[in-house]
Amino acid sequence: MNAPHDPAAPSRDERLARQQQVLAALQPLLPAHALLARREDTAPYECDGLTAYRETPLLVALPETEEQVAAVLKACHALQVPVVARGAGTGLSGGAMPHALGLTLSLAKFNRIVKVDALARTAVVQCGVRNLAISEAAAPHGLYYAPDPSSQIACTIGGNVAENSGGVHCLKYGLTLHNVLKVRGFTIEGEPVTFGSDALDTPGLDLLPIVVGSEGMLAVTTEVTVKLVPKPRLARCIMASFADVRAAGDAVAAVIAAGIIPAGLEMMDKPMTAAVEDFVHAGYDLDAAAILLCESDGTPDEVAEEIARMQAVLAGCGATQLTVSENEAQRLKFWSGRKNAFPASGRISPDYMCMDSTIPRKRLADILLAIAQMEDKYGLRCCNVFHAGDGNLHPLILFDANDPDQLHRAELFGADILETSVALGGTVTGEHGVGVEKLSSMCVQFAPAELEQMRQLKAAFDPLGLLNPGKLIPTLQRCAEYGKMHVKKGLLPFPELERF
């Protein structure tokens, strides 16, 4: 079962005494308005986008300068207080869930775009800058920031770095890692640290790929240098309908096999398109078992040629309908449906659990059919939307969190999807991170020796384990317990866990 990390619950007296101790240490370092202690002030920080799991933070700090961040971290390190960094709170794996005896470090006030360099095609931005704001600032120069998560209107670049976020155009333009040059921040000791450089290479060990996707476990990010790319002269999108999901899945693999790398290649099943169409009226084919959105961008001649090639491949794979956007407004309408899949699901269910795993493209149909069987098994509905081009799944399990049994079944359903993804040759996460949601499922993917290597890397940066503790890396004890109540009938993932 994917249960959240549950540290030993502190008593009320223990919590109050610790709060007063930390308050006394931090009050000289921050303005009064930048330190929140009252329950009504800290309540908005008790969870991120994964609302099923909540914890009240001991305190919330909202520093406004890097000097304040360093001072707060030094004070927390001296007192051995856990620190959970938080951006916009749009994460979907519980990565920003507070620690019961820890400080939530909100970086929302770090929202300044420091510099846009059109000649170098880079932008230097503070960690709290919204993803979409980078492209808005770069637009007058004919540039934009390519990674575009569905939450780009709200999510911050610091959070994108923590989770290595992607988006609908990541197939052609890459994830956050491929679009970042440098990350600056602080260690838990409050010491400044830089990963990457302004150049294309960096002296010494290349640690940038370690911090991008580290989920706030290694350092606190305050500033990011991102790459910008030229806005394409033209973009057009094909909406392709299929009468069954296997044909749609096979079409995705066929497009890539034909040597075509679309700017975007997304897939939605029938329940998802119905929910979205009722919400944004994107013009989706509601009779199709699945639809694909296939985009081409570049010069007009390049786009015309690629659209024609994709149409031929999709028709050869059995597409029942092909609609090509006739203008920019229609193209944006097609994508508005995809980007509003999550809020559309929120309209038809009290709660949803958005899973995030990856599989080989050729197994898309297999996972969809398996999920359909799981719906019957767990008695819950599921809407499916995929970054199909790179095999990144986002099944949305619909449930009511007010019903403990439904929450339990949703957790089992999610765990089953992740385990099936691994069995099909994939991974337990793509871009949402592990957080607390997938902590137990890491036991299915990684052997004890591999988990130990992760722990050693964490210890190299944070020996006391104070940054975002209890996330990402499960203990061997937890893996053993998970194996014993595994949804695969008690099968332990690795024999060496038998001793626990």
Buried (B, 14 or more C-beta within 10 A) or exposed (E): EBBBBEEEEBEEEEBEEBBEEBEEBBEEBBEEEBBBBEEEEBBEBBBBBBBBBBBBBBBBBBBBEBEBBBBBBBBBBEBEBBBBBBBBBBBBBBBBBBBBBBBBBBBBBBBEBEEBBEEEBBBBBBBBBBBBBBBEBBEEBEBBBBBBBBBBBBBBBBBBBBBBBBBBBBBBBBBBBBBBBBBBBBBBBBEEBBBBBEEEEBEEEEBBBBBBBBBBBBBBBBBBBBBBBEBBEBBBBBBBBBBBBBBBBBBBBBBBEEEBEBBBBBBBBBBBBBBBBEBBEBBBBEEBBBBBBBBBBBEEEBBBEBBEBBBEBBEEBBBBBBBBBEEEEBBBBBBBBBBBBBBBBBEBBEBBBBBBBBBBBBBBBBBBBBBBEBBEEBEBBBBBBBBBBBBBBBBBBBBBBEEEEBBBBBBBBBBBBBBBBBBBEBBBBBBBBBBBBBBBBBBBBBBBEEBEEBBEBBEEBBEEBBBBBBBBBBBBEBBBBBBEEBBBEEEBBBEBBEEB
